[in-house]
Amino acid sequence: MNKTNLVKFFDKEAVTYNSQVLNGTLGSRWFAEQENAIVEAVIKTAKFEKALDIGVGNGRFTEIIADKTQQITAIDLSEQMISTAKHHLSQKANEKTTFIKGNFEEIDLQNELKIFDLIISFRVFKYFDDIEKSIVKVSRLLKKGGVCIIQYPNLKSYQGLLVSIKSIVAISDKNKQYLQSLNLVTLEQIKRCYLENNLEIVEIHHNMVIPYFIVSRIKNRFFLGWVVKIDNILKKIWLKKTARDFTIVGRKI
């Protein structure tokens, strides 16, 4: 999916995406809460001067970091996503945030030189044309000692399998466009890229092995509890490397 089509896709999905994350099924909310928890744990005892939210979406991460950050820059391709974020953010978060409509891969942020001490991005890097090049840009943007919390799509997950057989599983134009837009990577690839760009890996969080389209349909708390237990067992046995995504907490050295 080219960037023009991607903008159209997320402009249409803005309201639906927001309702799924904030007010959707128990499973979809739980999934988002696990991502939120990673950010909350990292920033719990820290203070930041300037933060960057890549792919602001509905603004949930901007809201989380607002109390810990003096200034926030929030980027998104979709004008509708930005509007959704502004609508749901608190007054404090809105006042601290500068919104930019555009593609992170192309935007020039003050010559990209050591601007931020916190960079966050979830569910976004999978749409980038060149993930490794984007990591280089993240490294340039981070001050020494700055923290980045970025989620990457795992090539070895079920998503990787779907992408490889997209002609079979893409039963609708929407599904086909979505699968064609994905750019997936391996953990080994990201580790190497971090090492080459002065980014120390502090933590690695593996997402669920069980597919999101299953978890997001769960409405019963008891059933969700068992699914989570089963997923944890699968990851402990041998399938940890097949998690849907992995989130890396890094530090600029």
Secondary structure, DSSP 8 states (H G I E B T S, - for coil): --HHHHHHHHHHHHHHHHHHHHHS-HHHHHHHHHHHHHHHHHHTT--EEEEEEES-TTSHHHHHHGGGEEEEEEEES-HHHHHHHHHHS-HHHHHHEEEEES-TTT---GGGSS-EEEEEESS-GGG-S-HHHHHHHHHHHEEEEEEEEEEEEBTTSHHHHHHHTHHHH--SHHHHHHHHH---B-HHHHHHHHHHTTEEEEEEEE--SS-HHHHTT---HHHHHHHHHHHHHHIIIIIGGG-SEEEEEEEE-
